[in-house]
Amino acid sequence: MQDCVDIGLKIETLEDDKTLQDLVLTVHRCFMNTLSNTGVVKIIENDRGIAYTKQLGQVPEISQI
């Protein structure tokens, strides 16, 4: 990170914004819980609520959230 600052890039860390940090960690925990406790190995979701999940040994599922 320091190398980026040294070359003039503006860096904002999650620790600088507690609300954003909490939101990012909440999403991370949700994904980790899903990946750890199900057969899901891949999750892709867009801003329109369309999600693609890939599970071990199953046909990929596309769902509307």
KEMIKOL-985339 format. One record per residue: residue in three letters; x, y, z of N, C-alpha, C in turn. Coordinates in steps of 0.02 Angstrom, whole numbers, plus 32768, in hexadecimal, padded with zeros to 4 digits. Each point is the difference from the previous one (the first is absolute). Layout:
BEGIN
AlaXYZXYZXYZ
...
This chain:
BEGIN
Met80297FC580007FD7803B8000802C803F8000
Gln80367FFE8026802C803A8003801E80107FBC
Asp80107FCC7FD9801B800B7FBC7FCE80277FD6
Cys7FC07FF180077FCC80237FDA7FFD804A8015
Val8002800C80417FFF80458019803E80257FE7
Asp80387FDE8000803F80207FEB7FFF80167FB7
Ile7FD97FDD7FD67FFD80147FBA7FC5802F7FF2
Gly7FDD801680357FCD80337FF87FB87FE87FFF
Leu7FF57FBF800A7FBB7FE880017FDE80128043
Lys7FC180127FFC7FDA800E803D7FE37FBE8019
Ile80117FEE803D7FEB7FC1801D7FD1800D803A
Glu7FC87FDE80007FD2800180387FF87FB98019
Thr800C7FF580407FFA7FBD801B7FBB7FF6801F
Leu7FED7FC280067FBF7FF180207FFE801B8047
Glu8039800180208002801880457FF0804B8005
Asp800480247FC87FF0804780007FB5800D8001
Asp7FD87FCE7FEE7FB780087FFD7FE07FC48023
Lys7FEE8008803F7FE77FC980287FBF7FE37FE4
Thr7FD5802A7FE37FC17FE77FE4800E7FD37FC4
Leu802B80177FD380127FD87FC580237FC08016
Gln802C8004803080237FC580197FCE7FCD801A
Asp7FCF801580267FCE7FD3801B7FD77FDF7FC8
Leu7FED80277FCD7FDA7FE47FC980297FCD7FD8
Val803E80107FF2802B7FD37FDA800B7FBF8027
Leu800D80058041800B7FC480297FC17FD68006
Thr7FC5802080027FC17FDB80027FF67FD77FC1
Val800D801F7FC77FFA7FDB7FC080337FC77FFE
His803D800E801580357FCD80007FEB7FC4802C
Arg7FE6800E803B7FEC7FCA802E7FC77FD77FE2
Cys7FD180217FDE7FC87FDC7FE1801A7FD17FC9
Phe802D80187FD7801C7FD57FCB80287FC7801E
Met8029800F803280297FCC801F7FD47FCB8022
Asn7FC98015801F7FD27FD1801F7FE17FD27FCB
Thr7FEB801D7FC87FE37FD87FCA80337FD07FE4
Leu803D80187FF280337FD57FE380187FCA8030
Ser7FFE800D804080187FD080327FCC7FCB8012
Asn7FC080117FFB7FCC7FD4801A7FD27FE27FCB
Thr801280097FC17FD87FE37FC980307FE47FCD
Gly7FE57FE47FCB802A7FE77FC9801180357FCD
Val7FEE803E800E800D80377FD1804B800E7FFF
Val801B80067FC2804780107FF9800B80417FDA
Lys7FCA801C7FE38007803F7FDB7FBE80268005
Ile80058041800D7FC5802C8003800F803E7FD7
Ile7FD480107FD18004803D7FD97FBC80218004
Glu7FFD803F80147FC180248005800880467FE2
Asn7FCC80177FDC800580437FE47FD580318027
Asp8000803E7FEA7FDB803580237FB57FFB7FF6
Arg7FE97FD37FD67FB87FF87FF37FE27FC68027
Gly80287FE1802C7FE77FC9802880027FBD7FDE
Ile80237FFB7FC880077FC07FDE803F7FDE801B
Ala7FF97FC2801780387FDD801E800D7FBF7FDA
Tyr803F7FEF7FF980177FC17FE380287FDD8036
Thr7FEF7FC2800F80287FDA802F80147FBE7FE0
Lys803B7FEA800F80187FBF7FE8800B7FD4803C
Gln7FE27FC57FFD80087FD0803680267FC37FE8
Leu80237FE1802D80257FC37FEE7FCF7FCA7FEA
Gly800C7FE47FC67FD97FC77FE87FB980107FEC
Gln7FEE803F7FF77FBD80117FED800080307FC5
Val7FC780057FDF7FF8802F7FC97FFE8047801C
Pro802380307FE17FFD804680187FB9801A8003
Glu7FF3802980327FBD801B800A8002804C7FF9
Ile7FCF801B7FDB7FF980487FF97FBF80128023
Ser80048030802D7FC4801180277FF6804B8002
Gln7FC2801380077FED8047800A7FF8800B804A
Ile80238031801B7FFD800E80487FCE8036800C
